[in-house]
Amino acid sequence: MNFVALKMLTGDRAKYLALIFAIAFSTFLLENQTSIFAGILKRTGSQIRDVTEAAIWVMDRDTEYFEQTKALKDTDLNRVRGVDGVEWAVKLYKGAPVARTLAGKFATTFCLGVDDGTLTGAPRKMLLGSWERLWEPDSVVIDKAGYILLFPGEALQLGRTLELNDHKVTIVGISDASAPFVSWPVLHARYSLAVNFLGRERTQLSYVLVQPRAGVDVKALCARIEQKTGLRARTSAQFQWDCVAYYLKNTGIPVNFGITITIALIVGAVVAGQTFYLFTIENLKQFGALKAIGVTNWRLVGMVLLQAAAVGLIGFSIGTGMAAEFFNFFGQKLATRGIILMWQSVALTGGCMSFVVILASFLSLRRVLVLEPAIVFRS
Amino acid sequence: MNNNHLNSAVVCRDVRKSFGQGDAAVEVLRGVDFEAAQGKLTFLVGPSGCGKTTLISVIAGLLDKNSGEVELFGQGLETLTARERILFRRKNLGFVYQQFNLLPALTAAENAAVPLMAAGVTRAQAVDRAKALLVKLGLEHRLGALPEKLSGGQQQRVTLARALVHEPRLIVCDEPTAALDHATGEAVMELLAENAVHPERAVIVVTHDNRVFHFADAIAHMDDGRIVKTEVKREVETQVAPRLEMNARVVEAV
């Protein structure tokens, strides 16, 4: 009877396509919005994630997220180095100077000053040039998106000049740095150079990057650093989640996306659910004929669930394909780079759509199960 | 009424059925006594609303009666559980409806094969058997057609094939000619008489179409929820020819 169930489903082409598209577009909308939401929040930790050499970030005790820094004392670096279990610790500066081109174009930048001696924290994914050239005098590495923002329509080219706080610097590399939360260019320079890009403050040290000795438990070392120095120490992953939590708590992002996602879910559920419900109700007489013939209620339940599974699976697959193609296309755009279709989003949407379709099935099944087969004799 | 119970496929005794409750209750069957014999075409006739359809729904186990007894081939329906009744119906009953009730997405052959598929026969085997029957009913050129592409008479022949394909012992027909013009109705009744009637099978036809009464071996007249008169063709009683034209001259009131 599975054959009969599937033929009943596909036989009415208009309703079948309406069902498929209702589920497909709901799937697309849900996967799209949840992935963009997660992708945007993930960007809040981009600069933390890009630093692959250090496992621990040490900062002021009150720091809540990456952009919110209160300068540490230079002596804090040595205090951290003195904690048992630390293999090495280096300093990192984060500032937001304005960069100008010779043509007069300017933009506020995300500037990271990396340790002069080791260049720890320099971008490792390079598109042009090399991060080692940061050792050259007055040199910076800029990310591709930042380059295009400051030099619109021009080919990627090394050797170009930027001016930051009256300091002329040369672009020696173009990186593929992860997109920051705000669409600012990402600059990398040596620490000693970067601190001059903004007005000089008494203290400049933003973060201390720490790598534990081999075999040392990272979280235990964080706790030890906090205890010994009074500073805040977080693993790279913890610090990224701190940023996400901060933005969730203090911005309108979750509300905006939450509304969109909720509406997508409700609209999807209502449209897909109602279409499937009506499909079953309009076929009640057919189900009645099958009942009269001697098809059991359990078999009818199986048939309706098979129909639900079929439209659910096909609609979900089409919707996921559309979402994948969307992110494949927009993932190559500068503004939306790095935002991908997340498997968690696909799984979550799959669960939601399954729930919707199963709910609609059971609502309509009630009518099928209590249906008097004698309905077939009514003209 | 034919009193030969040994030959009776269907026996109803004092069957009552009402719809609604309390003051709104309407008693549709008011103590029906009815029999249908194996090997015969038994017509159930009467005015609209007299309870014909309710009676065959009860006989077929599609509706529960309030009281009385219904026996099909010696099996009391009330002794069966709900599931047993469904399985009994699947095996022993075939239906022909006024509105055909074909599944619009299935071809003629697939529609006719549904009872076999419901009984667990593989699709290929079921469709093959259905095709053979449809060929016998003169639909060899319409086997793959969807119901919407078939005329009323062709659809009724598919319905007939669906009723016969699993070789049931009782066929219940509800106004099989009501949606058809006279010539087509006549043709469908001829096919029904030729193919459905079998020594071990009973056929009950509900109709108010007196143009096809001549196909009947027996006619039970119903009115106001009761069987008020039963006519049996003389030839039936003497076990001669199963069907001859029924008219006033050969019909005998019992």
Interface residues (C-beta under 8 A of the other chain):
Chain A: M1 F3 V4 K7 M8 L9 T10 G11 D12 K285 Q286 G288 A289 L290 K291 A292 I293 G294 V295 T296 R299 E372 P373 A374 V376 F377 R378 S379
Chain B: T53 I56 S57 A60 L62 L63 R83 I86 L87 R89 R90 K91 L93 F95 Y97 Q98 Q99 N101 L103 P104 A105 L106 E110 V114 P115 M117 A118 A119 R123 R162 D174 E175 A178
